[in-house]
Amino acid sequence: MTDPHAIQPSALDQLPDRDPEETAEWQASLDAVTQAAGPHRAAYLMRRTLERAEGNGIALPKLLETDYVNTIPTAAEPAAPGDEAMEARITAWNRWNAAAMVTRGAKHGVGGHIATFASAAWLYETGFNHFFQGKESQDSPGSGDQLYIQGHASPGIYARAFLDGRLTEAHLDNFRQEAGGNGLPSYPHPRRLPWLWEFPTVSMGLGPLSAIYQARFNRYLTNRGIKDVSSSHVWAFLGDGEMDEPESTAALALAAREELDNLTFVINCNLQRLDGPVRANFKIVQELEAQFRGAGWNVVKTLWGTAWDELFRLDTTGALVRRLRQVPDAQVQTYQTRDAAYIRQDFFGADPALVEMAKLLSDDKILECFHLSRGGHEARKVYAAYKAAVEHKGAPTVVLAQTVKGHTLGEGFASKNANHQMKKLSVDEFKAMRDLLELPIPDSRFDDGVVPYGHPGADSPEVRYLQERRAALGGPAPARRTHPLAPLPAPAEKAFTSFDKGSGTQNIATTMAFVRLVKDLVRDKQTGRRWVPIVPDEARTFGMESLFPSLGIYSPKGQTYEPVDRDQLMYYKEAKNGQILNEGITEAGSMADFIAASTAYSTHGEAMIPFYIFYSMFGWQRTADQMWQLGDQLGRGFLVGATAGRTTLTGEGLQHADGHSPVIAATNPAALSYDPAFAYEIAVIVKDGLRRMYGEAAPGEDQDVFYYLTVYNEPMPQPAKPSGLGIDEAIVKGLYRFNTAESAGLAPVANAPRIQLLGSGTAIHWTLKAQKLLAEEWGVAADVWSATSWTELRRDALEADAALLRGEERVPYVRQALQGADGPVLAVSDYMRQVPDQIAQWVEQDYSSLGADGFGLSDTRDAARRHFGVDAESIVVAALAQLARRGEVRATAVKEARERYGL
């Protein structure tokens, strides 16, 4: 059996030791200390030695955990500027009004959260008074700092906006009551309150991920010379329970690797999730410290308030620090609710040295420490942590601030497992809170049983102080600004018309057509530099490697190596001012990039044009929550689902075969979803997107939208753009007749049965083949329509229905387009039938559809299409069946066709 105390083999054994005798002396000294003074003393000396080594610039691996104490000792805390007593009064008013707002709303049953802001009040107040730059900041004009507010703390932010005059009592009384148009959204929602909120954060985990990429995008803007935002700082306020979300920690290494010292995470460690302790049997602060240190972050722990200083001075044996590391979080939560006798027995009674220490402490002192004194509740300690964060260079910082969930709300709230679901305080609890906070609110204000709002007066010292501090920092915060930007000039028409003549005999996939279009657009002298190409690693799959040498791949380090393909035309070029964001294998990171770029028009007053091209299957299926976040944040740009469709990826199989993304996209009101079939359609749609989002939007058009295009990897002949007025408008609206049987030279005998074939995306090619088969083998005339957007057709029809209910006469566009078209309608796509079926109820003709329902599979394109019943021959059989039901072809034709085509 192996002796656990035996010295194990070390990696250092393989390295030469220039002085083994000296090494042995150091080891012997450590052994002697351990034997004479104990292992804790030995560990202390080792820690001190490592600290000295780091201070002397000696490269050593860092410890991943430190003791459960503050990183910054009280003696080393800088003096906080300002009037702390005044700030305490302001914080008291904000605590009160946050709780009052939620409690008053409880009578309407709309809910709200009280306990989170109660724990984090000083974390926000210290930032607002001393750190957070506003949009008029001299150091970062038009940008300021970017604040990612913890969603459940929103009542406290509203309370502060009420105190500084940006909100009224009427606004607070409409918390979570938005239908009337004057309400406050439950959480940070820019689309619902666009003058206040910049970043939606309550889909937990997306806030921290977005904050990292926002900080990274700030560097991108600066390094590319678009705008110097080097003075902007990104602050992300998070809960310790939120850190369970995988997205919360997904990009920590990126932030450290790129040395994003313009970023600070503030994690409110109140040790509670929504239903109970975060790490009941462990210590979440220690876990997070190790995780962030291991990723390369600077970590500042702000755990204990000043009352603990006396206890640490008495800890001459280290027993207190050891005990603090031993006690699990759930027990710390229990101490918050128990009396001094319990704490003496359970905490101090665990070690003889602590028993002796406790004899020197009064019950009041013990209760002060264990009930009240947390680092996150003291302005001076929070200020010290923030100052250390913004002054640290070379790495991002995380502040781990320990607090009590429900602090100041009374015994019924503080540290209770259920406090996340507790939506109101009683009048007596409010009166106790008033006394604790020393607010001048008389009992007479409660006579009707309704808790009053509190305000010291618009000209009170508190409000003047608050407004003066914000003026010094550059104006109110948080605040979202839609800068009065001039519309971007339209790119040269040549880029869009280059596809009008078609590709002749050359086969071109629509993915390549899109890349060719973008390649021309990024060359535009006026707007080309504003394009932000984003791709998650597989740029070569999408044919984008041609952009590498000309645009460069963004890297804050530039290119510190000679690329292996340097002698090739399309070599891998990285540059500090590179334009392409090649993110590696992270769709979530790429979407976070897209969100930062797509909202730069507001965040920084700089219109950027992002396009994110991705494997279609790994877009909406994988990151739909971020796409909802994108819409909520009012982002603009182009999402491109490449290698789209259920059957166009030969051999890839279920995990890559996308038959449902347009269904998910249809649920997002901000997404304009298109499934173009031809290169010229892509050009028309992109041109319209640039006009609407970045140019002169038409009256009534919402500019705060984004475009989703599906493009395919199957090389096909690209036809010339049909002539005729209104073709561009029809493409944008979602449907136009590509040809008729007659114009295609496929008209059978006079009065032949006729059918209308609607196809989208790559399915248009099977439809065209079916058109020919129907004419030549079955005597049926088929007209072919390109349905560029089933979703936009549906939305237009829904708006027409709503208009009719208002007494307005309006006909849906799809009905107008198909008016007078003879015969039934058969719609076909490479997606599940739900996609084309979106328009079924507004089509007056007999309607049926074909689609690729079910799971994908690995095979050739032809075999997959035959399997799903969407190939040309299957379309013919379906068309004949539809006509047979109408009595327009003989019933036996359907069976004959099945047998002929082997179906």
Secondary structure, DSSP 8 states (H G I E B T S, - for coil): ---TTS----GGGGS--S-HHHHHHHHHHHHHHHHHH-HHHHHHHHHHHHHHHHHTT------S---SS-SS-GGG-----S-HHHHHHHHHHHHHHHHHHHHHHHTTT-----HHHHHHHHHHHHHHHHT---TT-SSSTTT--EEE--GGGHHHHHHHHHHTTSS-HHHHHTBT--TTS--B-SS--TTTSTTT------STTHHHHHHHHHHHHHHHHHHTTS---TT--EEEEEETGGGGSGGGGTTHHHHHHTT-TTEEEEEEE-SB-SSSBSSTTS-HHHHHHHHHHHHT-EEEEE-B-GGGHHHHHH-SSSHHHHHHHHS-HHHHHHHTTS-HHHHHHHTGGGSHHHHHHHHTS-HHHHHIIIII-BGGG-HHHHHHHHHHHHH--SS-EEEEEE--TTTTS-TTTTT-GGGGT-----HHHHHHHHHHHT----GGGGTTS--------TTSHHHHHHHHHHHHTTS-SS--------------THHHHTTTT--TT-EE-HHHHHHHHHHHHTT-TTTGGGEEEEESS-TTTTT-TTHHHHH-EE-TT---S--TTTTSTT---EETT--BEE--S-HHHHHHHHHHHHTHHHHTS---EEEEEEEGGGTHHHHHHHHHHHHHTT---EEEEES-SSSSSTTT-TTT--S-HHHHHHT-TTEEEE---SHHHHHHHHHHHHHHHHS---TT--SS-EEEEE---S-EE------STTHHHHHHHT-EEEE-TTTTT---STT--EEEEEE-TTHHHHHHHHHHHHHHHH--EEEEEE-S-HHHHHHHHHHHHHHHHTT-----HHHHHHTT--S-EEEE-SS-TTTGGGGGGG--S-EEEE---S----S-HHHHHHHHT-SHHHHHHHHHHHHHHTTSS-THHHHHHHHHHT-
